[in-house]
Structures are given as structure tokens and as C-alpha cells.
Amino acid sequence: MDHHSGETDEWVVEIKMGIQEIRLLYHHINDSLYGPYPNKSIYSIDQLAYLRALKNKLFAIICEYSYDMEEFDK
């Protein structure tokens, strides 16, 4: 099994997730950033930026899924 990106020696992995797992991950990241007891002090500035970007990508996936399912139901 090759876990290298081809362009560099950086280790990479791809994961397939269902919509329920995507929603759970989104809520977990959102709660860790903005929930009732956020602990942002454990993250570096770069990590916070990455988590915010990942949250936005997950939100886009959820929106796309909702749109696709709405179109499918018609």
C-alpha cells in the first residue's frame, strides 16, 4: 500500500465517509472551536486556521449533500 503523494515524500491517506460521519466530524470541530467550553489555547494559530478551513469544507459537503438530496426527491 503506497501512502506517498507522488509529488513529494509526504504521507497521505484518503478516507471514505458517509454523511452521518461528516456531520459528526463537523459538529465536533465546531464545538471545539465555538462550543460552550472551547479550549483554543491548546491549538497553535496554524492549527486553528486549519480547523476553521476544515469546518468550512465539511459545511460545504453537508450543503451539497442537502441540495443533491432535495433535487433527488423532486
N, CA, C and O atoms as CSV, one atom per row, in Angstrom:
chain,resi,resn,atom,element,x,y,z
A,1,MET,N,N,0.853,-1.171,0.000
A,1,MET,CA,C,0.000,0.000,0.000
A,1,MET,C,C,0.902,1.237,0.000
A,1,MET,O,O,1.759,1.384,0.872
A,2,ASP,N,N,0.709,2.117,-0.969
A,2,ASP,CA,C,1.524,3.319,-1.092
A,2,ASP,C,C,0.802,4.502,-0.459
A,2,ASP,O,O,-0.300,4.859,-0.874
A,3,HIS,N,N,1.427,5.104,0.546
A,3,HIS,CA,C,0.842,6.258,1.234
A,3,HIS,C,C,1.586,7.548,0.924
A,3,HIS,O,O,1.473,8.525,1.664
A,4,HIS,N,N,2.345,7.557,-0.165
A,4,HIS,CA,C,3.086,8.764,-0.519
A,4,HIS,C,C,2.399,9.467,-1.669
A,4,HIS,O,O,1.794,8.823,-2.526
A,5,SER,N,N,2.492,10.791,-1.689
A,5,SER,CA,C,1.711,11.600,-2.616
A,5,SER,C,C,2.242,11.607,-4.036
A,5,SER,O,O,1.570,12.173,-4.898
A,6,GLY,N,N,3.358,11.042,-4.343
A,6,GLY,CA,C,3.853,11.043,-5.707
A,6,GLY,C,C,4.656,12.292,-6.020
A,6,GLY,O,O,5.724,12.190,-6.622
A,7,GLU,N,N,4.184,13.459,-5.636
A,7,GLU,CA,C,4.904,14.707,-5.869
A,7,GLU,C,C,5.992,14.917,-4.826
A,7,GLU,O,O,7.066,15.438,-5.127
A,8,THR,N,N,5.705,14.513,-3.615
A,8,THR,CA,C,6.664,14.656,-2.516
A,8,THR,C,C,6.680,13.356,-1.736
A,8,THR,O,O,5.955,12.415,-2.058
A,9,ASP,N,N,7.497,13.314,-0.726
A,9,ASP,CA,C,7.533,12.139,0.147
A,9,ASP,C,C,6.550,12.265,1.301
A,9,ASP,O,O,6.607,11.490,2.255
A,10,GLU,N,N,5.648,13.238,1.218
A,10,GLU,CA,C,4.665,13.441,2.271
A,10,GLU,C,C,3.707,12.254,2.324
A,10,GLU,O,O,3.254,11.767,1.288
A,11,TRP,N,N,3.406,11.798,3.525
A,11,TRP,CA,C,2.499,10.679,3.733
A,11,TRP,C,C,1.071,11.172,3.625
A,11,TRP,O,O,0.717,12.170,4.253
A,12,VAL,N,N,0.241,10.498,2.843
A,12,VAL,CA,C,-1.154,10.895,2.655
A,12,VAL,C,C,-2.063,9.683,2.786
A,12,VAL,O,O,-1.632,8.540,2.636
A,13,VAL,N,N,-3.338,9.961,3.069
A,13,VAL,CA,C,-4.340,8.907,3.167
A,13,VAL,C,C,-5.669,9.474,2.696
A,13,VAL,O,O,-5.937,10.663,2.873
A,14,GLU,N,N,-6.495,8.638,2.100
A,14,GLU,CA,C,-7.845,9.027,1.709
A,14,GLU,C,C,-8.833,8.212,2.523
A,14,GLU,O,O,-8.635,7.019,2.754
A,15,ILE,N,N,-9.906,8.876,2.956
A,15,ILE,CA,C,-10.924,8.219,3.773
A,15,ILE,C,C,-12.282,8.422,3.117
A,15,ILE,O,O,-12.607,9.528,2.688
A,16,LYS,N,N,-13.068,7.366,3.038
A,16,LYS,CA,C,-14.447,7.483,2.577
A,16,LYS,C,C,-15.331,7.556,3.810
A,16,LYS,O,O,-15.215,6.744,4.728
A,17,MET,N,N,-16.228,8.558,3.813
A,17,MET,CA,C,-17.110,8.750,4.955
A,17,MET,C,C,-18.527,8.964,4.462
A,17,MET,O,O,-18.745,9.571,3.413
A,18,GLY,N,N,-19.481,8.468,5.217
A,18,GLY,CA,C,-20.879,8.729,4.937
A,18,GLY,C,C,-21.279,10.086,5.489
A,18,GLY,O,O,-20.520,10.722,6.220
A,19,ILE,N,N,-22.470,10.517,5.135
A,19,ILE,CA,C,-22.928,11.845,5.553
A,19,ILE,C,C,-23.060,11.946,7.074
A,19,ILE,O,O,-22.822,13.015,7.635
A,20,GLN,N,N,-23.429,10.870,7.745
A,20,GLN,CA,C,-23.537,10.920,9.205
A,20,GLN,C,C,-22.173,11.152,9.851
A,20,GLN,O,O,-22.066,11.899,10.824
A,21,GLU,N,N,-21.129,10.513,9.311
A,21,GLU,CA,C,-19.785,10.723,9.838
A,21,GLU,C,C,-19.307,12.156,9.561
A,21,GLU,O,O,-18.649,12.771,10.399
A,22,ILE,N,N,-19.644,12.671,8.389
A,22,ILE,CA,C,-19.286,14.050,8.042
A,22,ILE,C,C,-19.949,15.024,9.012
A,22,ILE,O,O,-19.309,15.952,9.506
A,23,ARG,N,N,-21.232,14.805,9.278
A,23,ARG,CA,C,-21.947,15.687,10.214
A,23,ARG,C,C,-21.356,15.606,11.620
A,23,ARG,O,O,-21.197,16.631,12.283
A,24,LEU,N,N,-21.032,14.405,12.076
A,24,LEU,CA,C,-20.447,14.232,13.398
A,24,LEU,C,C,-19.096,14.946,13.489
A,24,LEU,O,O,-18.823,15.630,14.476
A,25,LEU,N,N,-18.256,14.792,12.474
A,25,LEU,CA,C,-16.955,15.459,12.457
A,25,LEU,C,C,-17.127,16.972,12.435
A,25,LEU,O,O,-16.423,17.687,13.147
A,26,TYR,N,N,-18.061,17.464,11.619
A,26,TYR,CA,C,-18.343,18.903,11.559
A,26,TYR,C,C,-18.736,19.435,12.938
A,26,TYR,O,O,-18.206,20.451,13.390
A,27,HIS,N,N,-19.662,18.748,13.602
A,27,HIS,CA,C,-20.132,19.216,14.911
A,27,HIS,C,C,-19.017,19.154,15.959
A,27,HIS,O,O,-18.924,20.027,16.822
A,28,HIS,N,N,-18.193,18.144,15.883
A,28,HIS,CA,C,-17.092,18.028,16.836
A,28,HIS,C,C,-16.103,19.190,16.654
A,28,HIS,O,O,-15.688,19.812,17.632
A,29,ILE,N,N,-15.733,19.476,15.416
A,29,ILE,CA,C,-14.806,20.583,15.153
A,29,ILE,C,C,-15.444,21.912,15.546
A,29,ILE,O,O,-14.795,22.756,16.164
A,30,ASN,N,N,-16.709,22.098,15.190
A,30,ASN,CA,C,-17.399,23.337,15.539
A,30,ASN,C,C,-17.460,23.521,17.061
A,30,ASN,O,O,-17.208,24.615,17.566
A,31,ASP,N,N,-17.789,22.463,17.778
A,31,ASP,CA,C,-17.848,22.559,19.237
A,31,ASP,C,C,-16.476,22.847,19.839
A,31,ASP,O,O,-16.368,23.592,20.813
A,32,SER,N,N,-15.428,22.259,19.264
A,32,SER,CA,C,-14.094,22.504,19.814
A,32,SER,C,C,-13.644,23.940,19.567
A,32,SER,O,O,-12.842,24.482,20.327
A,33,LEU,N,N,-14.161,24.560,18.499
A,33,LEU,CA,C,-13.794,25.947,18.195
A,33,LEU,C,C,-14.717,26.960,18.859
A,33,LEU,O,O,-14.257,27.995,19.341
A,34,TYR,N,N,-16.021,26.670,18.890
A,34,TYR,CA,C,-17.001,27.684,19.298
A,34,TYR,C,C,-18.004,27.205,20.341
A,34,TYR,O,O,-18.932,27.937,20.685
A,35,GLY,N,N,-17.832,25.995,20.846
A,35,GLY,CA,C,-18.805,25.432,21.772
A,35,GLY,C,C,-18.807,26.126,23.121
A,35,GLY,O,O,-18.103,27.117,23.313
A,36,PRO,N,N,-19.592,25.613,24.055
A,36,PRO,CA,C,-19.725,26.253,25.365
A,36,PRO,C,C,-18.419,26.264,26.156
A,36,PRO,O,O,-18.219,27.131,27.007
A,37,TYR,N,N,-17.527,25.309,25.884
A,37,TYR,CA,C,-16.250,25.245,26.600
A,37,TYR,C,C,-15.093,25.109,25.620
A,37,TYR,O,O,-14.335,24.142,25.696
A,38,PRO,N,N,-14.945,26.053,24.707
A,38,PRO,CA,C,-13.838,25.930,23.744
A,38,PRO,C,C,-12.494,26.086,24.446
A,38,PRO,O,O,-12.353,26.898,25.361
A,39,ASN,N,N,-11.527,25.319,24.019
A,39,ASN,CA,C,-10.194,25.381,24.612
A,39,ASN,C,C,-9.192,25.697,23.505
A,39,ASN,O,O,-8.355,24.867,23.150
A,40,LYS,N,N,-9.293,26.905,22.970
A,40,LYS,CA,C,-8.453,27.304,21.849
A,40,LYS,C,C,-6.986,27.413,22.237
A,40,LYS,O,O,-6.115,27.399,21.367
A,41,SER,N,N,-6.704,27.522,23.517
A,41,SER,CA,C,-5.321,27.693,23.935
A,41,SER,C,C,-4.464,26.456,23.665
A,41,SER,O,O,-3.237,26.548,23.680
A,42,ILE,N,N,-5.084,25.308,23.419
A,42,ILE,CA,C,-4.296,24.105,23.148
A,42,ILE,C,C,-3.874,24.021,21.685
A,42,ILE,O,O,-3.075,23.158,21.320
A,43,TYR,N,N,-4.409,24.918,20.833
A,43,TYR,CA,C,-4.089,24.905,19.413
A,43,TYR,C,C,-3.168,26.063,19.052
A,43,TYR,O,O,-3.256,27.149,19.624
A,44,SER,N,N,-2.278,25.807,18.087
A,44,SER,CA,C,-1.462,26.896,17.555
A,44,SER,C,C,-2.313,27.698,16.569
A,44,SER,O,O,-3.407,27.275,16.195
A,45,ILE,N,N,-1.810,28.839,16.160
A,45,ILE,CA,C,-2.524,29.673,15.185
A,45,ILE,C,C,-2.745,28.892,13.887
A,45,ILE,O,O,-3.826,28.956,13.302
A,46,ASP,N,N,-1.734,28.165,13.441
A,46,ASP,CA,C,-1.858,27.367,12.215
A,46,ASP,C,C,-2.903,26.273,12.366
A,46,ASP,O,O,-3.672,26.019,11.439
A,47,GLN,N,N,-2.938,25.624,13.524
A,47,GLN,CA,C,-3.921,24.577,13.757
A,47,GLN,C,C,-5.335,25.141,13.785
A,47,GLN,O,O,-6.257,24.526,13.248
A,48,LEU,N,N,-5.516,26.302,14.404
A,48,LEU,CA,C,-6.835,26.937,14.423
A,48,LEU,C,C,-7.285,27.284,13.003
A,48,LEU,O,O,-8.447,27.076,12.651
A,49,ALA,N,N,-6.378,27.805,12.198
A,49,ALA,CA,C,-6.708,28.136,10.808
A,49,ALA,C,C,-7.084,26.876,10.041
A,49,ALA,O,O,-8.033,26.886,9.256
A,50,TYR,N,N,-6.347,25.791,10.263
A,50,TYR,CA,C,-6.658,24.528,9.591
A,50,TYR,C,C,-8.029,24.010,10.015
A,50,TYR,O,O,-8.816,23.581,9.171
A,51,LEU,N,N,-8.321,24.045,11.313
A,51,LEU,CA,C,-9.613,23.559,11.801
A,51,LEU,C,C,-10.768,24.392,11.255
A,51,LEU,O,O,-11.818,23.848,10.914
A,52,ARG,N,N,-10.582,25.704,11.170
A,52,ARG,CA,C,-11.632,26.561,10.591
A,52,ARG,C,C,-11.839,26.243,9.112
A,52,ARG,O,O,-12.976,26.183,8.645
A,53,ALA,N,N,-10.751,26.039,8.375
A,53,ALA,CA,C,-10.856,25.699,6.953
A,53,ALA,C,C,-11.517,24.337,6.772
A,53,ALA,O,O,-12.350,24.163,5.883
A,54,LEU,N,N,-11.151,23.373,7.610
A,54,LEU,CA,C,-11.761,22.041,7.530
A,54,LEU,C,C,-13.247,22.107,7.857
A,54,LEU,O,O,-14.060,21.455,7.201
A,55,LYS,N,N,-13.603,22.896,8.872
A,55,LYS,CA,C,-15.018,23.069,9.220
A,55,LYS,C,C,-15.794,23.636,8.039
A,55,LYS,O,O,-16.900,23.184,7.745
A,56,ASN,N,N,-15.220,24.622,7.364
A,56,ASN,CA,C,-15.884,25.214,6.194
A,56,ASN,C,C,-16.039,24.208,5.054
A,56,ASN,O,O,-17.068,24.191,4.379
A,57,LYS,N,N,-15.029,23.377,4.839
A,57,LYS,CA,C,-15.122,22.351,3.790
A,57,LYS,C,C,-16.204,21.328,4.137
A,57,LYS,O,O,-16.976,20.916,3.271
A,58,LEU,N,N,-16.257,20.925,5.390
A,58,LEU,CA,C,-17.280,19.970,5.813
A,58,LEU,C,C,-18.674,20.574,5.678
A,58,LEU,O,O,-19.614,19.887,5.277
A,59,PHE,N,N,-18.811,21.854,6.011
A,59,PHE,CA,C,-20.094,22.528,5.850
A,59,PHE,C,C,-20.509,22.528,4.381
A,59,PHE,O,O,-21.676,22.296,4.064
A,60,ALA,N,N,-19.565,22.786,3.490
A,60,ALA,CA,C,-19.856,22.775,2.050
A,60,ALA,C,C,-20.311,21.389,1.597
A,60,ALA,O,O,-21.212,21.274,0.767
A,61,ILE,N,N,-19.704,20.354,2.127
A,61,ILE,CA,C,-20.101,18.982,1.790
A,61,ILE,C,C,-21.526,18.719,2.261
A,61,ILE,O,O,-22.328,18.137,1.530
A,62,ILE,N,N,-21.841,19.146,3.475
A,62,ILE,CA,C,-23.186,18.956,4.020
A,62,ILE,C,C,-24.210,19.714,3.179
A,62,ILE,O,O,-25.280,19.183,2.881
A,63,CYS,N,N,-23.894,20.938,2.797
A,63,CYS,CA,C,-24.804,21.726,1.951
A,63,CYS,C,C,-25.006,21.067,0.590
A,63,CYS,O,O,-26.130,20.989,0.095
A,64,GLU,N,N,-23.922,20.596,-0.009
A,64,GLU,CA,C,-24.025,19.935,-1.308
A,64,GLU,C,C,-24.878,18.675,-1.210
A,64,GLU,O,O,-25.706,18.406,-2.080
A,65,TYR,N,N,-24.668,17.906,-0.146
A,65,TYR,CA,C,-25.475,16.706,0.066
A,65,TYR,C,C,-26.949,17.070,0.194
A,65,TYR,O,O,-27.804,16.439,-0.428
A,66,SER,N,N,-27.249,18.088,1.001
A,66,SER,CA,C,-28.643,18.505,1.206
A,66,SER,C,C,-29.275,18.966,-0.107
A,66,SER,O,O,-30.431,18.648,-0.387
A,67,TYR,N,N,-28.522,19.710,-0.904
A,67,TYR,CA,C,-29.015,20.182,-2.192
A,67,TYR,C,C,-29.272,19.009,-3.138
A,67,TYR,O,O,-30.312,18.940,-3.792
A,68,ASP,N,N,-28.311,18.095,-3.200
A,68,ASP,CA,C,-28.450,16.923,-4.076
A,68,ASP,C,C,-29.639,16.064,-3.670
A,68,ASP,O,O,-30.363,15.564,-4.532
A,69,MET,N,N,-29.846,15.888,-2.383
A,69,MET,CA,C,-30.960,15.059,-1.918
A,69,MET,C,C,-32.286,15.745,-2.171
A,69,MET,O,O,-33.282,15.078,-2.452
A,70,GLU,N,N,-32.318,17.075,-2.075
A,70,GLU,CA,C,-33.535,17.823,-2.370
A,70,GLU,C,C,-33.887,17.674,-3.846
A,70,GLU,O,O,-35.051,17.471,-4.193
A,71,GLU,N,N,-32.886,17.776,-4.711
A,71,GLU,CA,C,-33.095,17.618,-6.154
A,71,GLU,C,C,-33.529,16.178,-6.460
A,71,GLU,O,O,-34.366,15.956,-7.335
A,72,PHE,N,N,-32.968,15.209,-5.748
A,72,PHE,CA,C,-33.295,13.810,-5.979
A,72,PHE,C,C,-34.733,13.510,-5.581
A,72,PHE,O,O,-35.401,12.695,-6.217
A,73,ASP,N,N,-35.207,14.166,-4.529
A,73,ASP,CA,C,-36.560,13.923,-4.034
A,73,ASP,C,C,-37.636,14.497,-4.936
A,73,ASP,O,O,-38.798,14.108,-4.821
A,74,LYS,N,N,-37.283,15.416,-5.836
A,74,LYS,CA,C,-38.288,16.054,-6.699
A,74,LYS,C,C,-38.734,15.150,-7.809
A,74,LYS,O,O,-39.575,15.537,-8.621
